[in-house]
Amino acid sequence: MTLSCDVAIIGAGSAGMAAYRAARAHTDRVLLIEAAHYGTTCARVGCMPSKLLIAAGEAAQAVREAHRFGVQAEAPRIDGVAVMQRVRSERDRFVGFVLDTIEGWPQATRLWGRARFVAPGLLDVNGQQVAARAVVVATGSQPVVPPGWRERLGQRLIVNDDVFDWQDLPRSVAVVGAGVIGLELALALHKLGVRVRLFARGDRVGPLTDPDLQALAQRLFAEELPLALNAGPLEPALAGDQVSIGGEHFDLLLCAAGRRANLDDLGLEHLGLPHDAQGHPLVDRHTGQWGSAPVFVAGDVTNDRPLLHEAADAGRIAGDNAARWPRVHHRPRRAPLAIVFSDPQIALAGASHAELTAAGLAFDTGRVSFADQGRSRVMGVNRGALHVYAEQGSGRLLGAEMIGPAAEHVGHLLAWSVQRGDTVQQMLDSPFYHPVIEEGLRTALRQLSSDLHLPPPPPERCLDCDTSAEAGA
């Protein structure tokens, strides 16, 4: 017997769940198909458990640094079992919320099994045929492991998914990959007393593209933990019950060398849809549509901003258009915003320096260092810098990159301004309290305003004064 539906959604992660909700607004004939487990990457092995580990590391670091404020405290004693028990417990709590949501959806709209296209509009799910008017592919991604490493290292090789099931903290970990995942986990483990070395094959650490900020990031993170950039081809090997890499021995090797889309064994060869040179689906990010077929793609399976809020947005667009097919609507996307919960934090808002340069746009840069920024010094977090980019002529804010204190909050302000189309002057006209870290943003904006040669703002008018006072009475 063949099941029939209007929209079949392959994958029940963040994007798939958003697609399901959007499609159900139009039709009840929706089928959500999952093969592995309910509960999103974010809740199970991503955003939430990693922040739990980071929070534990920050607590330990706060004790170590208390003496800087005249507060004498004993060196922290890290109870690895208790740390990981809290990580697992809170992780399971977050996953439970997701499970409750999905299990509250009608059973008739959920199907368990591995889906594979056997023809356009026709899926095989563990032997069950499913005919769908439109399909949303939201199968997510998985960690990349270099060929041969698993066979060579066995259980001594782990990926980030494995970290959050630990019963205790290891004594030592080599982290390969200085991107967001590797950087966050390496710093958190280092603060929790684990001996860590972070290896990068290239000369970059984190996602910053502004050359000056990337150089600053390399220096700051090298001061925080052992860092091996330009490590070149790495050939880890087992040495007894440890991993040998870079002339050192570690209990485990955590491979954080990137992620790849889960597109294997989906039967995509039956669809004949377009790919780019790297094999990624050519998807319109404003419709979610893949080519001209009734196939829509959302979330980490696309080569486009693997972030939860982007996955949720893409899922809503894909699910909505799949249910509307063939009436596909073009939807706006939010201003880009990416945050790294490192120490110091990193934020990219709007267009990056690399994107602006590649586009050939004429822009100026406003800069501020947090080394002498007032509130940052008060809190002892005066490290890093912020660069803001504005269009020459119009003075419109285009983007920003930052490494420094409270980047997760300043980044939001900047992304909101980019999305609204604010000019530098409009941002300067907004209130800045004293003393706050955001005053550093004002310093950068003032420099940018001067470099852009913008006309001076009109005289300020006291809104709390009455007419007679304004008239000089």
C-alpha positions in Angstrom: 0.0 0.0 0.0 1.3 3.5 -0.9 0.8 6.3 1.6 -0.1 9.7 0.0 0.5 13.1 1.3 0.8 16.7 0.2 4.2 17.3 1.9 6.8 14.8 3.0 9.5 16.2 5.3 12.7 14.1 5.6 14.3 14.9 8.9 12.8 16.0 12.3 15.5 18.5 13.4 15.2 22.2 13.8 14.6 22.8 10.1 12.3 19.8 9.7 10.2 20.8 12.7 9.8 24.4 11.4 8.9 23.0 8.0 6.3 20.8 9.6 4.6 23.6 11.4 4.6 25.8 8.3 3.2 23.1 6.1 0.5 22.2 8.6 -0.8 25.8 8.4 -2.0 24.9 4.9 -2.8 21.1 5.0 -3.1 18.2 7.4 -1.7 15.9 4.8 1.9 16.3 6.1 4.2 13.4 6.9 7.3 14.0 9.0 9.9 11.2 8.4 12.8 10.5 10.8 15.3 7.6 10.8 17.7 8.3 13.8 16.1 10.0 16.8 13.8 12.9 17.7 15.5 15.8 19.3 17.5 18.4 17.4 21.2 18.7 16.8 21.1 21.9 18.9 19.5 20.2 21.9 21.3 16.9 21.8 24.9 17.6 20.7 25.2 21.3 19.7 24.1 24.6 21.1 22.8 23.7 24.5 25.1 21.0 25.8 28.2 22.9 24.6 27.0 26.0 26.4 26.6 23.9 29.6 30.2 22.8 29.3 31.3 26.4 28.6 29.4 27.7 31.6 31.2 25.2 33.8 34.5 26.3 32.4 33.6 30.0 33.0 32.7 29.3 36.6 36.1 27.7 37.2 37.9 30.6 35.5 36.0 33.1 37.6 37.4 31.5 40.7 41.0 31.5 39.3 40.7 35.2 38.4 39.0 36.4 41.6 42.3 37.6 43.1 42.5 40.3 40.4 39.6 42.0 42.2 41.1 41.6 45.7 39.0 38.5 46.4 41.1 35.6 47.6 39.8 32.2 46.8 41.4 28.7 46.8 42.2 27.2 43.4 39.1 25.5 42.0 38.7 21.8 42.4 37.1 20.4 39.3 34.7 17.5 39.9 34.6 16.1 36.4 31.8 13.6 37.3 29.6 16.4 38.7 30.4 18.7 35.7 29.3 16.0 33.2 26.3 14.9 35.3 25.0 18.4 35.0 25.7 18.6 31.3 23.9 15.4 30.6 21.0 16.1 32.9 20.3 19.6 31.5 20.9 18.3 28.0 18.3 15.6 28.5 15.9 18.2 29.9 16.3 20.3 26.7 15.9 17.2 24.5 12.8 16.3 26.5 11.1 19.6 25.6 11.7 18.7 21.9 10.4 15.2 22.3 7.3 16.4 24.1 6.6 18.8 21.2 7.0 16.2 18.4 5.1 13.4 20.4 2.3 15.9 20.8 1.8 16.0 17.0 -0.7 13.6 15.5 0.7 10.1 15.1 -0.7 9.9 11.6 1.6 12.8 10.5 4.8 11.0 11.7 6.6 8.1 10.1 9.7 6.3 11.4 12.2 5.0 8.9 14.9 5.9 6.4 13.6 7.7 3.4 15.0 7.4 -0.1 13.7 8.7 -3.4 12.9 6.0 -5.9 11.4 8.5 -8.4 10.4 12.1 -8.4 7.6 12.5 -5.8 8.0 8.9 -4.7 9.8 7.8 -1.5 10.6 4.4 -0.1 10.7 4.4 3.7 11.9 1.1 5.0 9.9 -0.7 2.3 6.8 1.6 2.7 6.0 3.6 -0.5 5.2 7.3 0.1 3.8 9.5 -2.7 4.2 13.2 -2.0 3.2 16.2 -4.0 6.2 18.1 -2.6 9.2 17.0 -0.5 11.3 18.9 2.1 14.8 17.6 2.6 16.0 18.6 6.1 18.4 15.8 6.9 21.1 17.9 8.7 24.8 17.3 8.7 27.5 15.1 10.4 31.1 15.6 11.5 33.8 15.1 8.9 36.6 12.6 9.8 39.7 12.3 7.6 40.0 8.9 5.8 41.6 6.3 7.9 41.5 8.0 11.3 38.6 5.9 12.7 40.3 2.7 11.7 43.7 3.9 13.1 42.5 5.4 16.4 39.4 3.3 17.2 37.7 4.6 20.4 40.4 7.1 21.0 38.9 9.2 18.2 35.8 11.2 19.1 33.6 13.9 17.6 31.7 16.6 19.4 28.6 14.4 19.5 30.5 12.0 21.8 31.6 14.7 24.3 28.3 15.2 26.0 27.8 11.5 27.0 31.1 11.5 29.0 30.7 10.3 32.6 33.9 12.2 33.6 36.3 14.6 32.2 39.4 13.1 30.5 42.9 14.1 31.5 44.0 15.3 28.1 42.5 15.9 24.6 43.9 16.9 21.3 41.4 19.0 19.4 41.8 19.1 15.6 40.0 21.9 13.9 40.1 25.6 15.0 36.6 26.5 13.7 33.7 27.3 15.9 33.1 23.9 17.4 36.8 23.1 18.0 37.5 26.5 19.5 34.6 26.5 21.9 35.2 23.0 23.2 39.0 23.4 23.4 38.6 26.5 25.6 35.9 25.0 27.8 37.9 21.8 28.5 41.1 23.8 29.1 39.3 26.0 31.7 38.1 22.8 33.4 41.6 21.6 33.9 41.9 19.2 30.9 45.3 19.3 29.1 44.4 20.5 25.7 46.2 21.5 22.5 44.2 22.9 19.6 45.6 22.0 16.1 44.7 23.8 12.9 45.9 22.8 9.5 45.8 26.4 8.3 46.6 29.8 9.8 43.1 30.8 10.9 41.3 30.4 14.2 37.5 31.1 14.3 35.4 32.7 11.6 36.8 36.2 11.6 37.6 37.4 8.1 39.0 40.9 8.8 42.8 40.4 8.6 43.6 42.6 11.6 41.0 40.9 13.8 42.0 37.4 12.6 45.6 38.3 13.6 44.4 39.6 17.0 42.3 36.4 17.5 45.3 34.2 16.9 47.3 36.2 19.5 44.6 36.2 22.1 43.7 32.6 21.9 47.4 31.6 21.9 47.6 33.3 25.2 44.6 31.3 26.5 45.5 27.7 25.5 48.2 25.8 23.6 47.5 26.5 19.9 49.2 24.9 16.9 48.4 26.8 13.7 49.7 25.7 10.3 50.0 22.2 11.7 49.9 20.9 8.1 48.9 17.3 7.3 48.3 15.6 10.6 49.0 11.9 11.0 47.7 10.8 14.5 48.5 7.3 15.6 47.9 5.1 18.6 50.8 4.9 21.1 49.7 2.3 23.6 46.4 3.5 25.1 47.0 7.1 23.9 46.9 9.1 20.8 50.2 10.5 19.5 49.9 13.7 17.4 52.3 16.6 17.0 54.9 15.1 19.2 52.6 14.8 22.2 50.4 12.1 23.7 46.7 12.6 24.6 43.9 10.4 26.0 41.6 11.3 23.2 41.6 13.1 19.8 38.5 15.3 19.3 38.0 15.8 15.5 36.3 19.1 14.8 37.4 19.4 11.2 34.1 20.5 9.8 30.7 19.0 8.9 29.2 17.7 5.7 25.6 17.4 4.5 23.6 14.2 5.1 22.8 13.6 1.4 24.1 10.0 1.1 21.7 7.2 0.1 18.8 9.6 -0.4 18.3 8.4 -4.0 19.0 11.9 -5.3 20.2 10.5 -8.6 16.6 9.9 -9.5 15.8 13.6 -9.4 18.5 15.1 -11.7 18.6 18.3 -9.7 21.5 20.9 -10.1 24.6 21.0 -7.8 27.5 23.4 -7.5 31.1 22.4 -8.1 31.4 21.0 -4.6 28.3 18.8 -4.9 26.1 21.0 -2.8 22.4 21.4 -3.8 21.8 24.7 -5.7 19.0 26.0 -3.5 17.3 29.4 -3.7 17.6 30.6 -0.1 14.6 32.8 -0.5 12.2 30.0 -1.5 14.0 26.9 -0.3 13.4 25.3 -3.8 16.0 23.1 -5.3 16.0 23.8 -9.1 12.5 23.9 -10.5 11.2 20.7 -8.9 8.8 20.4 -6.0 11.8 19.6 -3.8 12.7 22.0 -1.0 15.9 22.0 1.2 16.4 23.5 4.6 18.8 23.5 7.5 22.4 22.3 7.8 22.0 20.0 4.7 22.4 23.2 2.7 25.8 24.9 2.3 24.4 28.1 3.9 24.9 29.3 7.4 24.6 26.2 9.6 23.0 28.0 12.6 19.8 27.2 14.5 17.9 30.4 13.7 18.9 30.2 10.0 17.7 26.5 10.0 14.4 27.5 11.6 13.9 30.3 9.1 14.8 28.1 6.1 12.5 25.4 7.4 9.5 27.8 7.6 10.2 29.0 4.1 10.6 25.5 2.7 7.6 24.1 4.5 5.4 27.0 3.5 6.3 26.8 -0.2 6.1 23.0 -0.3 2.5 23.2 0.9 1.8 26.0 -1.5 3.4 24.3 -4.5 3.3 25.3 -7.4 2.7 28.8 -6.0 6.2 29.4 -4.6 6.7 32.6 -2.7 9.9 34.6 -2.4 10.6 35.3 1.3 13.1 37.8 2.8 15.9 36.6 5.0 17.2 38.2 8.2 20.5 40.0 8.4 23.4 37.5 9.0 24.4 37.0 12.7 27.0 34.5 13.9 28.4 34.2 17.4 31.2 32.1 18.9 31.0 31.5 22.7 34.7 31.6 23.1 36.7 33.7 25.5 36.8 36.4 24.3 33.6 36.0 22.3 33.4 36.5 18.6 30.5 38.0 16.6 29.9 38.7 12.9 26.9 40.8 12.0 25.7 41.7 8.5 28.3 41.4 5.7 31.7 40.2 6.7 34.9 42.0 5.7 35.6 39.2 3.2 32.2 39.5 1.6 32.4 43.3 1.3 35.8 43.0 -0.3 34.8 40.3 -2.7 31.7 42.3 -3.8 33.9 45.3 -4.6 31.9 47.7 -2.4 33.3 51.0 -1.4 33.3 51.0 2.4 35.1 52.6 5.4 36.0 50.9 8.7 35.5 52.2 12.2 37.7 50.6 14.9 37.8 50.4 18.6 40.1 48.4 20.9 38.7 47.2 24.2 42.1 47.3 25.9 41.2 50.7 27.5 37.4 50.7 27.2 36.1 51.8 30.6 33.5 49.1 31.6 35.6 46.4 30.0 38.5 47.4 32.3 36.2 47.5 35.3 35.2 43.9 34.7 38.7 42.8 33.8 37.7 41.6 30.3 39.5 44.4 28.4 40.7 42.3 25.4 39.7 42.4 21.8 38.5 44.9 19.2 35.5 45.8 17.1 35.4 46.8 13.4 32.3 48.3 11.9 31.8 48.8 8.1 29.7 51.4 6.4 29.0 52.3 2.8 30.8 55.3 1.5 28.4 58.0 0.4 25.3 56.9 2.2 26.9 56.1 5.5 24.7 53.0 5.8 26.0 50.3 8.1 26.9 47.2 6.1 28.4 44.8 8.7 30.8 44.3 11.6 33.2 41.8 13.0 34.2 41.7 16.7 36.3 39.7 19.1 35.8 41.0 22.7 33.6 41.2 25.8 29.8 40.8 25.4 30.1 40.1 21.7 26.9 38.0 21.9 25.0 41.2 22.9 26.7 43.8 20.8 26.4 41.5 17.8 22.6 41.6 18.1 22.5 45.4 18.2 24.7 45.5 15.1 22.6 42.9 13.2 19.4 44.8 14.0 20.9 48.0 12.7 22.0 46.3 9.5 18.6 44.8 9.0 16.8 48.1 9.5 19.2 49.8 7.1 20.5 52.3 9.8 23.1 54.8 8.9 26.1 55.5 11.2 24.5 58.8 12.2 21.2 57.2 13.1 23.1 54.7 15.3 25.0 57.6 17.0 21.7 59.4 17.6 20.6 56.4 19.7 21.1 56.4 23.5 24.3 55.0 25.0 24.3 54.5 28.8 27.4 55.0 30.9 29.4 53.0 31.8 28.7 50.1 29.5 30.6 48.0 27.0 28.4 49.4 24.2 30.2 52.7 24.6 33.0 51.0 22.7 30.6 50.6 19.7 30.0 54.4 19.9 33.7 55.1 19.8 34.0 53.0 16.6 31.0 54.7 15.1 32.4 58.2 15.8 35.6 57.3 14.0 33.6 55.9 11.2 31.5 59.0 10.9 34.6 61.1 10.7 36.2 58.9 8.1 33.0 59.0 6.0 33.0 62.8 6.1 29.3 62.8 7.0 27.6 66.2 7.7 27.3 67.1 11.4 24.0 66.1 13.0 21.4 68.8 13.6 21.4 70.5 17.0 19.9 68.4 19.8 16.6 69.5 21.1 15.6 68.9 24.7 12.5 66.9 24.6 11.8 67.3 28.3 11.9 71.1 28.2 8.7 73.2 27.9 8.3 75.9 25.2 9.0 78.7 27.5 12.3 77.1 28.6 13.3 76.5 25.0 12.6 80.2 24.2 14.9 81.3 27.0 12.1 82.4 29.3 
